[in-house]
Amino acid sequence: MQQYDLHLAQSMENGLHYMAVVFAMQLVKLLLVDERSVGHITEADLFHTIETLMRTSAHSRANAPEGLPQLMDVVRSNYEAMIDRAHGGPNFMMHSGISQASEYDDPPGLREKAEYLLREWVNLYHSAAAGRDSTKAFSAFVGQMHQQGILKTDDLITRFFRLCTEMCVEISYRAQAEQQHNPAASAAIIRAKCYHNLDAFVRLIALLVKHSGEATNTVTKINLLNKVLGIVVGVLIQDHDIRQTEFQQLPYHRIFIMLLLELNAPEHVLETINFQTLTAFCNTFHILRPTKAPGFVYAWLELISHRIFIARMLAHTPQQKGWPMYAQLLIDLFKYLAPFLRNVELNKPMQILYKGTLRVLLVLLHDFPEFLCDYHYGFCDVIPPNCIQLRNLILSAFPRNMRLPDPFTPNLKVDMLSEINIAPRILTNFTGVMPSQFKKDLDSYLKTRSPVTFLSELRSNLQVSNEPGNRYNIQLINALVLYVGTQAIAHIHNKGSTPSMSTITHSAHMDIFQNLAVDLDTEGRYLFLNAIANQLRYPNSHTHYFSCTMLYLFAEANTEAIQEQITRVLLERLIVNRPHPWGLLITFIELIKNPAFKFWSHDFVHCAPEIEKLFQSVAQCCMGQKQAQQVMEGTGAS
């Protein structure tokens, strides 16, 4: 596909070959617009083709085929996010850096020149004079680079960076091997040895980025940064694949973290390119995500959770532009952890990584709760159902300007809260996973209750295999539940009402939910109820609607098995360590407190002494000992 893409891009002759441009347009429209869900072709597979079409659209508008600008507008948003999603870079420079990291056919003598220059620069960097004025030392060094012919072509500059990266990494490996042969050697001294060369090399990169091109030419600076990051990534990936369990994270971690700090210094020239710099680092970390480079995972987690990186991404990017990029990195982390967590295979290394993940989430919950609020759906979509505490951390987030009403307040009137009619912001495109025909039929059923077969075919549409534990498309269940819920809320508001136990009934929306509760097997129902529980968060219209829905499904259940499963889904989220989502607490308290639900009369509450004790303990925590005793004995007030 890469060869095909390059061939097609070249065939267009920069937009001069009209027939080739028309053909490329038709292909892009067919694969990326009309039949987007067919096959596995993404914008990344047609990178050069799209880039050539965009240039043609921008520079030859008068001669461009009809419809090209409009097509490019449609493709643009996915195109701009494409490498972030597919390969990890915003532009061609990073890709070329990665591929050029494995080009070893260097001109004769280049390695020796690079070695000499690197040694010179390291000495210069650590000399007293350079410490006082590194810019002056840098100017002198650039002169040396000119003399050695390194700055003649882009290719030579790229090769110079690759060779320097390899040499710095090699020095680190030698230093760490020294420690293995001589265990008495101090780890701090060994690290200092590694950092001696690495820090000097990073300063050189930072100075070259700062001073490349004109002072106002941000494109040259960012292109150079992407190229260098691509080279380091390429060297790391090769090193990782070759050395495997002998791979060392230290040199790469040091390069990335020191470069991040250097390029986030409070200097005007760096501030003007700060967002592009952060984008470049995000793309770098996305390429190096744990599923691609598992040997780098601890360093990777340290990098994405560094206080400077988190603060810059979530607090200092304009219009929260850094949020979706940082969300993608967390999704990369959850996706890597998922199979281990799903199968509860937590050996020591995975336990350490899991604990680190919880700590990062605690930092985000404390400092950037709105970020977790806005992306809760995307995160819960990739976290396995059995990861209760991890999910609770995310679902417990609430906006800092909100004061949560105490869920344990006697006779708390949830429907009277001012926030309860405000919809929360969800920044994940959750309907994107729905096949187009399924979405059409769903919309039609919600409006007209037709096609009549929609409900009877719903289970088979959600089922993907007969293998226990993997029967259902969890992402589609999550999307269906949230979509139907948001449509139901809009429908109720349009009638001038608010969600309540009486207004949510007798609608196409509730037909779907009741059908799922009854028709799905135990595995499917558990996933469906989990999808509802994922919306029980801070006070908002979604929390209120889904709380009413969960209670209604309990009240209207035609078997005790459904009621037992609803109780299980709520209870298992309450018996783990705090924090607990506010919406979860108010739903469970209402369930055990309101006599209408006859909760304490059900057999499953008394099926075993330890289960009965557990319910009593949770009831006392939720309501206090005296009130819990009254409710359990059936004397509590409604």
C-alpha positions as a printed Julia matrix, in Angstrom:
638×3 Matrix{Float64}:
   0.0     0.0     0.0
   2.92    2.36    0.76
   4.38    1.75   -2.72
   0.98    2.24   -4.32
   0.48    5.51   -2.39
   3.92    6.84   -3.46
   3.34    5.77   -7.07
  -0.06    7.48   -7.22
   1.32   10.67   -5.62
   4.16   10.79   -8.16
   1.75   10.06  -11.06
  -0.13   13.28  -10.27
   3.02   15.27  -11.14
   2.25   17.93   -8.51
  -1.27   18.33   -9.86
  -0.29   18.72  -13.52
  -1.54   15.26  -14.61
  -5.27   15.92  -14.68
  -6.42   12.3   -15.16
  -4.25   11.04  -12.31
  -5.63   13.77  -10.0
  -9.23   12.83  -10.9
  -8.46    9.14  -10.31
  -6.82    9.89   -6.92
  -9.85   11.99   -5.92
 -12.25    9.14   -6.78
 -10.12    6.65   -4.84
  -9.88    8.87   -1.73
 -13.64    9.57   -1.85
 -14.46    5.87   -2.23
 -12.14    4.54    0.5
 -12.15    7.35    3.05
 -15.59    8.95    2.69
 -18.21    6.71    1.02
 -17.08    3.34    2.41
 -15.06    4.43    5.4
 -15.88    1.32    7.47
 -15.09   -1.09    4.62
 -11.66   -2.72    4.86
  -8.83   -1.23    6.85
  -7.67    1.66    4.65
  -7.01    4.87    6.61
  -5.63    8.31    5.76
  -2.18    7.02    6.77
  -2.24    4.49    3.9
  -2.82    7.31    1.39
  -0.63    9.88    3.14
   1.34   11.1     0.08
  -1.72   10.98   -2.2
  -3.74   13.2     0.18
  -0.79   15.55    0.67
  -0.43   16.01   -3.12
  -4.19   16.54   -3.52
  -4.14   19.15   -0.75
  -1.25   21.01   -2.4
  -3.07   20.87   -5.74
  -6.25   22.18   -4.12
  -4.37   25.03   -2.42
  -2.1    26.14   -5.28
  -4.05   25.33   -8.44
  -7.62   26.14   -7.45
  -8.47   27.47  -10.91
  -7.27   24.34  -12.74
  -8.18   21.78  -10.06
 -10.88   19.23  -10.96
 -14.38   20.13   -9.8
 -15.11   19.1    -6.2
 -11.47   18.81   -5.07
 -11.57   21.64   -2.47
 -14.82   20.25   -1.02
 -13.39   16.72   -0.86
 -10.29   18.01    0.91
 -12.46   19.81    3.47
 -14.21   16.5     4.26
 -10.94   14.55    4.51
  -8.95   17.28    6.33
 -10.04   16.68    9.95
  -9.26   12.97    9.77
  -6.09   13.7     7.81
  -4.78   16.07   10.47
  -5.45   13.54   13.23
  -4.38   10.62   11.06
  -0.79    9.95   11.96
  -1.59   10.54   15.59
  -4.01    7.66   15.26
  -2.32    5.43   12.73
   1.43    5.9    12.94
   1.94    8.72   15.35
   3.28   11.81   13.55
   1.74   15.04   12.31
   3.76   15.2     9.12
   6.19   13.59    6.77
   9.29   14.76    8.67
   8.83   12.38   11.59
   8.17    9.42    9.27
  11.24   10.16    7.21
  13.29   10.43   10.42
  12.09    7.0    11.55
  12.82    5.35    8.19
  16.2     7.09    7.81
  17.25    5.76   11.23
  17.84    2.4     9.5
  19.82    3.73    6.5
  23.4     2.66    7.22
  25.01    3.3     3.82
  26.86    6.37    5.17
  29.45    8.16    3.0
  33.04    7.12    3.84
  34.47    9.01    6.81
  31.1    10.39    8.05
  31.08    8.27   11.22
  34.57    9.5    12.16
  33.53   13.14   11.52
  30.38   12.71   13.63
  32.38   11.1    16.43
  34.94   13.93   16.37
  32.21   16.64   16.36
  30.23   14.99   19.15
  33.38   14.72   21.31
  34.2    18.36   20.61
  30.68   19.48   21.48
  30.58   17.44   24.72
  33.85   19.03   25.84
  32.63   22.48   24.83
  29.3    21.98   26.64
  30.97   20.94   29.88
  33.69   23.6    29.76
  33.35   26.58   32.11
  33.13   29.07   29.22
  30.19   27.27   27.6
  28.4    27.08   30.94
  28.39   30.88   31.02
  27.53   31.39   27.34
  26.42   28.28   25.5
  25.14   30.38   22.55
  28.65   31.67   21.83
  30.07   28.15   22.06
  27.24   26.96   19.81
  28.1    29.56   17.12
  31.69   28.38   17.11
  30.57   24.76   16.89
  28.21   25.45   13.96
  31.29   26.81   12.17
  33.01   23.47   12.77
  29.97   21.6    11.43
  30.16   23.74    8.27
  33.89   22.99    7.93
  33.23   19.25    8.14
  30.48   19.55    5.49
  27.77   18.21    7.82
  25.36   21.07    7.04
  25.63   20.73    3.25
  22.46   18.64    2.76
  19.44   17.5     4.76
  20.58   13.9     4.24
  23.97   14.55    5.89
  22.37   16.4     8.83
  19.96   13.47    9.31
  22.8    10.94    9.22
  24.78   13.08   11.7
  21.9    13.02   14.18
  21.45    9.27   13.74
  25.14    8.58   14.34
  25.23   10.86   17.4
  22.14    9.15   18.86
  23.69    5.72   18.3
  27.01    6.79   19.86
  25.35    8.31   22.96
  23.25    5.17   23.4
  26.29    2.94   22.95
  28.21    4.88   25.64
  25.24    4.34   28.0
  25.21    0.6    27.34
  28.96    0.41   28.0
  28.59    2.34   31.27
  25.75    0.11   32.44
  27.7    -3.03   31.48
  30.53   -1.7    33.64
  28.2    -1.75   36.63
  27.3    -5.4    35.96
  31.01   -6.34   35.94
  31.68   -4.16   38.97
  28.65   -4.25   41.3
  30.47   -1.99   43.76
  30.23    0.9    41.28
  27.65    3.44   42.42
  24.46    3.61   40.32
  24.57    7.42   40.62
  28.1     7.55   39.17
  27.12    5.25   36.29
  24.07    7.41   35.55
  26.18   10.57   35.65
  28.53    8.95   33.09
  25.6     8.27   30.76
  24.14   11.76   31.25
  27.51   13.42   30.52
  27.12   12.78   26.76
  23.32   12.58   26.54
  22.7    16.02   28.12
  25.27   17.67   25.87
  23.69   16.06   22.78
  20.21   17.23   23.87
  21.45   20.8    24.33
  22.88   20.69   20.79
  19.5    19.55   19.39
  17.67   22.29   21.34
  20.04   25.01   20.12
  19.81   23.81   16.5
  15.99   23.82   16.71
  15.96   27.3    18.28
  18.37   28.84   15.77
  17.33   27.01   12.56
  15.81   29.21    9.86
  14.81   32.81   10.47
  13.71   33.82   13.96
  10.11   34.01   12.74
  10.25   30.84   10.6
   8.51   28.33   12.87
   8.06   25.71   10.11
  11.83   25.07    9.75
  12.23   24.71   13.51
   9.32   22.28   13.88
  10.37   20.25   10.83
  13.85   19.85   12.31
  12.42   18.83   15.69
  10.12   16.24   14.09
  13.0    14.89   12.03
  15.27   14.51   15.1
  12.51   12.95   17.21
  11.8    10.55   14.33
  15.49    9.55   14.23
  15.62    8.89   18.0
  12.37    6.87   17.72
  13.77    4.88   14.78
  17.01    4.1    16.66
  15.01    3.12   19.78
  12.65    0.78   17.89
  15.56   -1.0    16.17
  17.5    -1.27   19.43
  14.36   -2.61   21.16
  13.76   -5.22   18.44
  17.38   -6.39   18.32
  18.31   -6.46   22.01
  14.85   -7.48   23.25
  15.18   -8.28   27.0
  18.65   -6.67   27.08
  17.16   -3.34   25.93
  17.92   -0.37   28.2
  15.42    2.48   28.57
  17.72    4.95   30.29
  19.42    6.76   27.34
  16.17    7.27   25.43
  14.28    8.4    28.51
  17.01   10.95   29.22
  17.02   12.3    25.65
  13.23   12.76   25.6
  12.84   14.24   29.07
  15.77   16.66   28.79
  14.68   17.75   25.31
  11.13   18.3    26.56
  12.44   20.47   29.41
  14.87   22.39   27.15
  12.13   23.19   24.62
   9.64   24.26   27.3
  11.96   26.86   28.81
  10.39   30.35   29.2
  11.93   31.89   26.05
   9.97   33.85   23.45
  11.28   31.85   20.48
  10.19   28.59   22.19
   6.82   29.94   23.33
   5.89   30.73   19.7
   6.33   27.07   18.72
   5.17   25.52   22.0
   1.97   23.91   20.76
   3.73   22.38   17.71
   6.52   21.18   20.02
   4.03   19.48   22.34
   2.25   17.95   19.33
   5.58   16.53   18.15
   6.23   14.95   21.56
   2.69   13.54   21.71
   3.13   11.95   18.3
   6.5    10.57   19.4
   5.02    9.01   22.53
   2.09    7.64   20.53
   4.44    5.85   18.13
   6.33    4.44   21.12
   3.12    3.34   22.87
   3.53    0.27   25.08
   1.97   -2.17   22.58
   4.69   -1.15   20.06
   7.66   -0.94   22.47
   6.8    -2.82   25.68
  10.44   -2.71   26.84
  10.17    1.09   27.02
   6.91    1.14   29.02
   8.22    2.38   32.42
  10.16    5.24   30.85
   7.14    5.97   28.63
   4.8     6.22   31.64
   7.3     8.51   33.41
   7.43   10.74   30.32
   3.68   11.09   29.8
   3.12   11.68   33.53
   5.91   14.24   33.99
   4.49   17.32   35.73
   5.77   19.7    33.01
   4.26   17.59   30.22
   0.86   17.14   31.94
   0.65   20.83   32.87
   1.62   22.0    29.37
  -0.77   19.58   27.64
  -3.79   20.15   29.89
  -3.39   23.69   31.23
  -1.4    25.72   28.71
  -2.54   24.66   25.22
  -4.94   27.13   23.55
  -8.64   26.11   23.53
  -7.74   22.81   25.22
  -6.14   21.62   21.97
  -3.8    19.37   23.93
  -6.64   17.43   25.56
  -7.47   14.98   22.74
  -3.77   14.23   22.21
  -3.2    13.52   25.9
  -6.41   11.43   26.01
  -5.0     9.31   23.17
  -1.85    8.59   25.2
  -3.93    7.42   28.19
  -5.99    5.22   25.85
  -2.69    3.76   24.56
  -1.81    2.9    28.17
  -5.21    1.36   28.98
  -5.15   -0.71   25.77
  -1.78   -2.17   26.74
  -2.92   -3.0    30.28
  -6.32   -4.39   29.19
  -5.41   -8.03   28.36
  -3.39   -8.4    31.58
  -6.14   -6.86   33.7
  -8.92   -8.78   31.93
  -7.21  -12.1    32.67
  -5.95  -10.93   36.09
  -2.39  -11.79   35.02
  -0.6    -9.26   37.18
   2.97  -10.42   37.67
   5.36   -8.08   39.51
   6.23   -5.84   36.49
   2.55   -5.44   35.59
   1.63   -4.67   39.21
   4.19   -1.85   39.21
   2.79   -0.49   35.93
  -0.8    -0.75   37.21
   0.1     1.07   40.43
   1.8     3.79   38.37
  -1.33    4.13   36.23
  -3.53    4.56   39.33
  -1.17    7.28   40.57
  -1.34    9.17   37.26
  -5.15    9.01   37.4
  -5.13   10.31   40.98
  -3.03   13.29   39.86
  -5.47   13.96   37.0
  -8.47   13.54   39.34
  -6.99   16.1    41.71
  -5.56   18.65   39.24
  -7.55   18.21   36.0
 -10.92   16.62   36.9
 -12.67   18.33   33.93
 -10.35   16.43   31.56
 -11.45   13.09   33.06
 -15.09   14.25   32.95
 -14.91   15.1    29.24
 -13.11   11.9    28.16
 -14.66    9.42   30.61
 -16.48    7.61   27.8
 -13.39    6.98   25.66
 -11.43    5.74   28.68
 -14.17    3.42   29.97
 -14.55    2.06   26.45
 -11.09    0.47   26.58
 -10.89   -0.46   30.29
 -11.97   -4.1    30.88
 -15.26   -4.54   32.81
 -13.5    -6.15   35.82
 -11.26   -3.08   36.48
 -13.61   -1.53   38.97
 -11.29    0.76   40.93
  -9.57    2.09   37.82
 -12.96    2.99   36.34
 -14.26    4.47   39.61
 -11.31    6.89   39.67
 -12.35    8.22   36.26
 -16.09    8.28   36.98
 -15.61   10.08   40.32
 -14.29   13.22   38.61
 -16.5    16.31   38.77
 -15.92   19.94   37.66
 -13.96   22.02   40.19
 -16.56   24.79   40.16
 -19.25   22.37   41.39
 -20.06   21.55   45.02
 -21.33   17.99   45.21
 -24.45   17.6    47.37
 -23.83   15.03   50.11
 -25.39   11.79   48.75
 -26.05   10.66   52.35
 -28.33   13.65   53.06
 -31.72   12.3    54.29
 -34.52   12.97   51.75
 -32.11   14.43   49.17
 -34.24   15.71   46.26
 -32.01   14.92   43.28
 -34.5    16.23   40.7
 -34.48   19.65   42.41
 -30.72   20.18   42.0
 -29.89   23.05   39.6
 -27.23   21.01   37.72
 -29.46   18.01   37.1
 -30.82   19.31   33.77
 -27.42   20.27   32.33
 -25.9    17.78   29.88
 -22.23   16.9    30.49
 -19.65   17.47   27.75
 -18.53   14.24   26.05
 -15.6    14.75   23.69
 -15.5    11.2    22.29
 -17.27   10.47   19.01
 -19.15    7.53   20.52
 -21.47    6.91   17.54
 -18.44    6.33   15.29
 -18.41    2.58   16.09
 -22.0     2.09   14.92
 -22.31    0.49   11.46
 -24.23    2.92    9.21
 -27.2     0.58    8.6
 -27.5    -0.2    12.32
 -27.5     3.53   13.14
 -30.17    4.17   10.46
 -32.41    1.4    11.81
 -31.85    2.6    15.39
 -32.82    6.21   14.53
 -35.84    4.96   12.64
 -36.95    2.77   15.57
 -36.57    5.61   18.07
 -38.76    7.85   15.9
 -41.38    5.42   14.56
 -40.81    2.06   16.34
 -40.0     0.54   12.94
 -38.49   -1.63   11.54
 -40.41   -3.95   13.84
 -37.62   -6.53   13.62
 -35.12   -4.1    15.19
 -35.66   -5.35   18.75
 -35.66   -9.05   17.84
 -32.42   -8.64   15.85
 -30.71   -6.44   18.44
 -28.96   -9.23   20.35
 -27.5   -10.79   17.18
 -26.28   -7.33   16.06
 -24.38   -6.94   19.35
 -23.0   -10.49   19.39
 -19.69  -11.21   17.63
 -18.87  -14.81   18.67
 -19.99  -17.79   20.75
 -16.85  -17.8    22.85
 -17.7   -17.2    26.54
 -16.16  -13.96   27.78
 -15.85  -12.57   24.25
 -19.38  -12.93   22.91
 -20.25   -9.25   22.57
 -19.04   -6.08   20.89
 -18.55   -4.08   24.12
 -17.85   -0.8    22.29
 -21.13   -1.11   20.37
 -23.09   -1.85   23.57
 -21.53    1.22   25.26
 -22.32    3.42   22.24
 -25.89    2.11   21.96
 -26.64    2.75   25.65
 -25.29    6.3    25.67
 -26.85    7.21   22.32
 -30.32    5.9    23.25
 -30.04    7.66   26.62
 -29.11   11.04   25.13
 -31.93   10.73   22.6
 -34.37    9.84   25.4
 -33.33   12.89   27.44
 -33.84   15.17   24.41
 -37.25   13.53   23.77
 -38.36   14.08   27.4
 -37.08   17.71   27.41
 -38.92   18.39   24.12
 -42.15   17.42   25.86
 -41.4    19.98   28.58
 -40.61   17.36   31.24
 -37.55   16.12   33.08
 -36.44   12.48   33.54
 -38.2    10.68   36.39
 -39.52    7.19   37.1
 -42.79    8.17   35.37
 -41.49   10.16   32.36
 -38.88    7.63   31.18
 -41.45    4.84   30.65
 -43.53    3.85   27.59
 -41.1     5.04   24.94
 -39.1     3.44   22.15
 -35.97    4.26   24.18
 -37.12    2.26   27.21
 -38.37   -0.56   24.93
 -34.76   -0.99   23.77
 -33.38   -1.01   27.32
 -36.02   -3.43   28.62
 -35.5    -5.69   25.63
 -31.75   -5.8    26.34
 -32.32   -6.54   30.04
 -34.6    -9.47   29.21
 -33.19  -10.83   25.94
 -29.44  -10.8    26.65
 -27.76  -13.71   28.41
 -25.89  -13.16   31.7
 -22.67  -12.0    30.01
 -24.42   -9.56   27.67
 -26.68   -8.2    30.43
 -23.67   -7.58   32.69
 -22.0    -5.52   29.92
 -25.26   -3.65   29.25
 -25.77   -2.77   32.94
 -22.11   -1.75   33.2
 -22.62    0.64   30.28
 -25.48    2.26   32.24
 -23.45    2.39   35.46
 -20.63    4.16   33.56
 -22.95    7.17   33.22
 -23.68    7.45   36.97
 -21.29   10.3    37.71
 -21.58   13.85   39.1
 -24.96   15.7    39.06
 -26.0    16.19   35.39
 -28.82   15.17   33.08
 -27.13   11.89   32.04
 -26.55   10.79   35.65
 -30.17   11.56   36.52
 -31.64    9.75   33.49
 -29.5     6.63   33.84
 -30.07    6.47   37.6
 -33.85    6.48   36.95
 -33.35    3.89   34.18
 -31.38    1.51   36.41
 -34.03    1.76   39.16
 -36.87    1.35   36.64
 -35.28   -1.79   35.16
 -35.0    -3.19   38.7
 -38.63   -2.39   39.5
 -39.97   -3.78   36.21
 -37.71   -6.87   35.98
 -39.61  -10.06   35.17
 -37.09  -12.3    36.96
 -35.09  -12.0    40.14
 -31.94  -12.85   38.14
 -32.1    -9.41   36.48
 -32.55   -7.69   39.85
 -29.66   -9.66   41.31
 -27.4    -8.64   38.41
 -28.35   -4.95   38.74
 -27.47   -5.19   42.45
 -24.16   -6.91   41.64
 -23.13   -4.19   39.14
 -23.83   -1.43   41.68
 -22.45   -3.26   44.71
 -19.12   -4.33   43.19
 -18.37   -0.67   42.44
 -19.11    0.29   46.08
 -17.09   -2.35   47.92
 -13.73   -1.3    46.41
 -11.6     1.49   47.93
 -12.81    5.06   47.52
 -13.48    7.28   45.61
 -17.02    6.26   44.6
 -18.95    8.18   41.91
 -21.73   10.39   43.31
 -24.38    9.03   40.91
 -23.54    5.46   41.89
 -24.09    6.27   45.59
 -27.44    8.03   45.14
 -28.73    5.19   42.93
 -27.78    2.45   45.39
 -29.07    4.4    48.41
 -32.44    4.92   46.66
 -32.59    1.22   45.76
 -32.04   -0.07   49.31
 -33.95    2.72   51.07
 -37.16    3.09   49.03
 -39.74    0.44   50.08
 -41.2     0.52   46.54
 -38.27   -1.61   45.35
 -38.75   -4.24   48.15
 -34.98   -4.68   48.06
 -34.6    -6.42   51.43
 -37.27   -9.0    50.63
 -35.32  -10.56   47.74
 -33.78  -14.0    48.24
 -30.37  -13.0    46.85
 -29.91  -10.53   49.73
 -30.15  -13.43   52.22
 -28.65  -16.25   50.12
 -25.62  -16.66   52.43
 -24.66  -15.21   55.84
 -21.56  -13.45   54.46
 -23.6   -11.85   51.63
 -26.26  -10.69   54.1
 -23.52   -9.23   56.3
 -22.02   -7.43   53.31
 -25.36   -5.8    52.43
 -25.9    -4.74   56.05
 -22.41   -3.27   56.21
 -22.89   -1.29   52.94
 -26.35   -0.1    54.09
 -24.88    1.16   57.39
 -22.09    2.99   55.51
 -24.65    4.59   53.19
 -27.35    5.51   55.69
 -26.01    5.21   59.22
 -26.68    2.34   61.61
 -30.09    3.39   62.95
 -31.72    4.19   59.6
 -30.21    1.11   57.97
 -31.67   -1.06   60.73
 -35.13    0.48   60.22
 -34.99    0.0    56.44
 -33.79   -3.6    56.7
 -36.6    -4.36   59.1
 -39.11   -2.73   56.76
 -40.04    0.16   59.06
 -38.14    2.9    57.2
 -40.05    5.88   55.83
 -40.37    6.19   52.05
